[in-house]
Amino acid sequence: MNDYGIDIWSNDNFVIKNGKVCINYGKKPALIDIVKQLRNDGYKGPLLLRFPHLTAKQIARIYGKFAKAKKEFDYKGSFNAVYPLKVNQYPGFVKNLVELGKDYNYGLEAGSKAELLLAMAYNNEHAPITVNGFKDKELINLGFIAREMGHNITLTIEGLNELESIIDIAKERFKPKPNIGLRVRLHSAGVGIWAKSGGINSKFGLTSTELIEAISLLKKANLLEYFTMIHFHLGSQITEIHPLKKALIEAGNIYTELRKMGAKNLKAINLGGGLAVEYSQFKDEKSRNYTLSEYANDVVFILKNIAEQKSDLEPDIFIESGRFVAANHAVLVAPVLELFSQEYTESKLVLKKKNPKLIDELYDLFKSIKPANALEYMHDSIDHVESILTLFDLGYVDLQDRSNAEILVHLIVKKAISLLGDTQNSADFLALQNEVQERYLVNFSLFQSLPDFWGLEQSFPIMPLTHLDKKPTRSASLWDITCDSDGEISYSKHNPLFLHDIDIEKENYFLGFFLVGAYQEVLGMRHNLFPHPTEAVIKIDDKDFEITKIIEAQSVLDTLEDLDYDIHEIMDSLNERVESSKLVNDKQKKQILGELYLFLNDNGYLKSLDV
């Protein structure tokens, strides 16, 4: 049995019971039972399942670990967190998050006008709002409006021109003013894929010289009292703790220096995001080298130590770790449509009375293979097929010989895998699997649902929802349904994915893609015009599960309309072309128009039948 590293990445959120992946909460329902109910209700294609209890768990963990660290080190500053809307702006997640974070005073972070308007509409009363990213006068003005509405908002300045705009607008607006934060450009940099977000050459932040000038500008404008926060960000998914500790020391010292310069209302340090998620399914390829407890303890201890050394106020702590909160809550489930080697069956062999010698040798390998020689025969069969292909190109064997060779090598591989048993983890076997991998066609778009895999080679845990009481025997490459060769998760001998040898015509086989709740939805591309999958919110208690909200995948018409097509023009054009067709009669035209209507009002994913 293969547990697919569930004890490494799942954070005890999922368990395997009776060969099925189950949610480790409440009655512990199996994911496949939720999927079956949705499919019975007519929702085919890929499904995105949201679990609010996992969002609640992550929020509670963050606040709980920092509360424990504060108590342990007798820390006087407060702890605060905001969720960056850019991580996942979908209402099926955000609305639940806001409600679940209410008791913690959990706030929101915005990086654009649209996101700030969302925060103004949905944020919990009195919970903090921070605004990061480049700003024009309109966005800054919107920040002033948010403060005038009663929001606890901080505008984080990325450049001196933004500060000058704040000073100008402050003269024109009403008395309430938003808090002002300054983003500092640290020399300390992060590590990993997103390391360039931090460091002296990062996109955002003020240099030491600009910080001094900013203090001067605030003093002259009589706005220094509104300067309450400094902010830095090392990058998303900080894999190692050491760069963060180094950055905290640098930021802590900048904090005390700015307070010496008269910024007495500066009382907060915002660490930005970066708290890492463990995506790996393999112990020797872990995504982070620290725990949440270590993260919280280091932050609190370092900032307390600096404040004591400088005889200064212990700062309030803010974090913006959206990935850590959002990633766990969503699971993408997609059905396998086809295994590409399943057409290679013994019944399709058409051997001649006199075959080429290599074909006879392949047939002998197939008939005489046994555990003692299985690995050797796999090697031999692959070599034989390469020779057959060369002979085919030279014209010495025909297409039937080539077909027989392809069938025989696949039959030998399948037989060898079943005979090898526990030796399948050997280096030789894993390397050989790259040559004999099975291609699984999966009903989803990698570009829509896992864009970080395509763009950054970010791995995500993948496993079947069922058959987990049986040993998977096929090294797997996953093909999505787009017409793009990049729409593939290839087999890797370093991080091998093994799946089951399933007859799709006789039974269903669903794959789960886990930890997809952060960034994947909002970055998803409409490659081939595939829409966001049908999503469902699943609530679980000790009695059962409940599907509380379903948002069906967009229809073809809705997708086209989002791309600014005139859908009425499209429908009129199709009608006219059908009516003007001379190939069909009036009755047939009516049938065709009805079929086109159904296609236009359905989503574009492929339809697979339940067995």
Beta strands, then each sheet from edge to edge (+ up, - down):
strand 1: 14-17
strand 2: 20-23
strand 3: 47-50
strand 4: 79-84
strand 5: 107-110
strand 6: 128-131
strand 7: 152-157
strand 8: 179-183
strand 9: 227-231
strand 10: 268-270
strand 11: 316-319
strand 12: 330-339
strand 13: 438-442
strand 14: 462-464
strand 15: 474-479
strand 16: 488-489
strand 17: 498-499
strand 18: 510-514
strand 19: 534-540
strand 20: 545-551
sheet 1: 1+ 2-
sheet 2: 14+ 18- 12+ 3- 19- 20+
sheet 3: 4+ 5+ 6+ 7+ 8+ 9+ 10+ 11+ 4+
sheet 4: 14+ 18- 12+ 13- 15- 16+
sheet 5: 14+ 18- 12+ 13- 15- 17+
end
